[in-house]
């Protein structure tokens, strides 16, 4: 008999990268298998493990999200959800937008 309390459900989530983030990773989209309930912060840490150059672009020296970075979970800004601690569930898509200027 297995102990269901100790079993973690593995889910699939995607990170979509735009502009300079896409250039740094050379990917428009990366799929991750993570534990159900993983936060956006934890997902970003997994991304930084692969692409450390992104850390300074997304987080400041205090390991806080830079104010000009926009992160969406399924099209909704995480600022209106749980912020960087927003939890993820199966099939979620997290989109990362760097600052964009133009005219």
Order of alpha helices (4+ residues) and beta strands (2+ residues): beta-alpha-beta-alpha-alpha-beta-beta-beta
